[in-house]
Amino acid sequence: MHPETLTAFRSAGTAAIADIFDGMGLLPPVLDNALQPVSPAAAFAGPCFPITGVPSIYTGSDRLKLEAIDAIPAGSVALWASNGALGVCCFGDLLATAMKARGAVAAVVDGGVRDVAFLQGCGMPVVARYRSPAQGVGRWKVQAYNVSVQVAGALTASLTVVPEDILVSDADGAIVIPAALADEIATRVSRLSATESEARGEIRNGLPLLAALAKYGQL
């Protein structure tokens, strides 16, 4: 993935990307609106490194979870699929520290996190469904990583995300761009951003909205 493509996604924002999907006749693959930034929203974009686990009662350590963290490539967004975990955290301070050391861009957790005060100051964006002080060890266990996962969607009950799909997040939410569409959407979103900037300037200078619609075709 070219760095310029990720920069284009991050700069354009999730709203513009969602509009591109609509313009292509595709349902925007927006993640569930319940996922919210743990710290003030920071825009990021990167290829997904999915990690999936399930609620599970067990003894001992979750060694596969640690193995998954050690395997995260630099520049990736770790996407944690909890598959219905409730009341326990899947992610906390030590995992965030290890991820950041390996050059991860961010963590998006469709589940719970803890050590929130640390996460807010760790210098790596974290988005999560909920917060809980209860640890996941012994209650939730990683099953696989760098595989296709299911996470909750905003416009559909679930979204399928595969490794190398692009995840973009900002103050408006998070959206997934299938890797096969990344180049086309990057081209389209750059054009849309330029058009919107021009329209915004004219509207600021007094152009009526109906006139802007007639000129630009979409507002």
C-alpha positions in Angstrom: 0.0 0.0 0.0 1.5 3.3 -1.1 1.8 5.9 1.8 0.2 8.4 -0.5 -3.0 6.3 -0.6 -3.3 6.1 3.2 -2.6 9.9 3.4 -5.4 10.5 0.9 -7.8 8.4 3.0 -6.8 10.0 6.3 -7.0 13.6 4.8 -10.4 13.0 3.1 -12.1 11.5 6.1 -14.6 8.8 6.7 -17.6 10.9 5.6 -16.1 11.5 2.1 -15.2 7.8 1.8 -18.7 6.7 2.8 -20.0 9.1 0.0 -17.7 7.4 -2.5 -19.2 4.0 -1.7 -22.7 5.4 -2.1 -21.7 6.9 -5.5 -20.4 3.5 -6.6 -23.7 1.9 -5.6 -22.1 0.1 -2.6 -23.2 0.1 1.0 -20.6 1.9 3.0 -18.8 -0.6 5.3 -19.0 1.5 8.4 -18.2 -0.1 11.8 -20.8 -0.1 14.5 -21.4 3.4 15.9 -20.9 2.1 19.4 -17.2 2.0 18.8 -15.8 5.3 20.2 -12.3 6.7 20.6 -10.9 6.1 24.1 -9.0 9.4 23.8 -9.8 12.5 21.7 -10.4 11.3 18.2 -7.2 11.1 16.1 -7.6 10.4 12.4 -5.7 7.3 11.2 -5.6 4.9 8.3 -3.8 1.6 7.8 -4.0 -2.0 6.6 -5.9 -4.3 9.0 -4.2 -6.9 11.1 -7.3 -8.8 12.4 -7.3 -10.7 15.7 -10.3 -12.8 16.7 -11.3 -14.4 20.0 -14.3 -15.8 21.9 -15.6 -15.7 25.4 -14.0 -18.8 27.1 -13.4 -20.0 30.6 -9.9 -21.4 31.0 -6.8 -21.4 33.2 -3.3 -20.3 32.4 -2.2 -17.6 30.0 -3.6 -16.6 26.6 -0.3 -17.3 24.7 -1.9 -16.9 21.3 -2.9 -13.3 22.1 0.8 -12.5 23.0 1.9 -14.2 19.8 -0.5 -12.1 17.8 0.9 -8.9 19.2 4.4 -10.0 18.5 3.4 -10.6 14.9 1.9 -7.2 14.1 3.6 -5.6 11.2 4.6 -1.9 11.5 2.1 0.4 10.0 -0.9 -1.8 10.7 -4.2 -1.2 12.5 -4.9 -4.0 14.9 -8.6 -4.9 14.6 -9.8 -7.0 17.6 -13.0 -9.0 17.1 -14.4 -10.1 20.5 -17.3 -12.0 19.1 -19.8 -11.0 21.8 -17.5 -10.6 24.8 -19.3 -8.7 27.6 -17.9 -7.1 30.7 -14.3 -8.1 30.2 -11.4 -6.3 28.5 -9.6 -7.7 25.5 -7.0 -5.0 25.4 -5.0 -2.9 27.9 -1.8 -1.1 28.7 0.8 -3.8 28.2 -0.7 -4.8 24.8 -0.8 -1.2 23.8 2.8 -0.7 24.8 4.0 -3.7 22.8 1.9 -2.7 19.8 3.3 0.8 19.7 6.9 -0.6 20.1 6.2 -2.6 17.0 5.1 0.4 15.0 1.3 -0.3 15.0 -0.8 2.7 13.9 -3.8 2.1 16.1 -6.1 -0.5 17.8 -9.8 -0.8 17.0 -11.4 -3.1 19.6 -14.9 -4.5 19.0 -15.0 -5.3 22.6 -13.7 -3.9 25.9 -10.6 -2.2 27.1 -9.1 -1.2 30.4 -6.2 1.0 31.7 -8.0 3.8 30.0 -5.9 6.6 31.7 -2.8 5.0 30.3 -4.3 4.4 26.8 -5.3 8.1 26.6 -1.7 9.1 27.0 0.2 6.3 25.2 0.5 8.1 21.9 -1.4 5.5 19.9 -5.1 5.9 19.0 -7.5 3.3 20.5 -11.1 2.9 19.6 -13.3 0.5 21.6 -16.9 -0.6 22.3 -16.8 -0.4 26.1 -14.5 -0.1 29.1 -14.2 -2.6 32.0 -11.7 -3.1 34.8 -12.2 -6.9 34.6 -9.4 -8.7 32.8 -10.0 -11.0 29.9 -7.5 -13.7 30.9 -9.5 -16.7 31.9 -12.7 -15.3 30.4 -11.9 -14.4 26.8 -9.3 -16.1 24.5 -7.7 -15.3 21.1 -8.5 -18.0 18.5 -6.6 -16.8 15.5 -4.9 -13.7 14.0 -4.2 -12.4 10.5 -7.4 -14.1 9.3 -10.8 -13.0 8.1 -12.9 -11.7 11.0 -16.5 -10.6 11.7 -17.1 -7.3 13.5 -20.3 -5.3 14.2 -21.4 -3.0 11.5 -23.4 0.3 11.5 -25.5 -0.3 8.4 -25.4 -4.1 8.6 -25.4 -6.5 11.5 -21.8 -7.5 10.8 -18.9 -6.8 8.5 -16.3 -9.2 7.2 -12.8 -7.8 7.3 -9.8 -9.6 5.9 -6.1 -8.9 6.3 -4.8 -5.9 4.4 -8.3 -4.2 4.1 -7.8 -0.6 4.9 -9.3 0.8 8.1 -9.9 4.5 8.3 -11.1 6.3 11.5 -11.7 9.8 12.6 -14.1 11.9 14.7 -17.1 10.7 12.5 -16.5 7.0 13.0 -14.6 4.1 11.3 -15.0 2.6 7.9 -13.3 -0.4 6.1 -12.1 -0.2 2.5 -11.6 -3.6 0.8 -8.0 -3.9 -0.4 -9.2 -4.6 -3.9 -11.0 -1.3 -4.1 -8.4 0.9 -2.3 -6.7 2.4 -5.4 -10.0 3.2 -7.1 -11.5 4.7 -4.0 -8.4 6.8 -3.3 -8.6 8.3 -6.8 -12.3 9.0 -6.4 -12.0 10.5 -2.9 -9.2 12.9 -4.0 -11.4 14.2 -6.7 -14.4 14.5 -4.3 -12.4 16.3 -1.7 -11.2 18.9 -4.3 -14.8 19.4 -5.5 -16.1 19.8 -2.0 -13.4 22.3 -1.1 -14.3 24.4 -4.2 -18.0 24.2 -3.4 -17.5 25.1 0.3 -15.6 28.2 -0.7 -18.3 29.4 -3.1 -21.0 28.7 -0.5 -19.0 30.7 2.1 -19.0 33.6 -0.4 -22.8 33.5 -0.7 -23.6 31.0 -3.5 -27.1 29.7 -2.7 -27.3 26.0 -1.9 -29.6 25.2 -4.8 -27.2 26.9 -7.2 -24.3 24.9 -5.7 -26.3 21.7 -6.2 -26.9 22.6 -9.8 -23.2 23.4 -10.3 -21.6 20.5 -8.4 -24.3 17.8 -8.6 -24.0 16.8 -5.0 -23.9 18.5 -1.6 
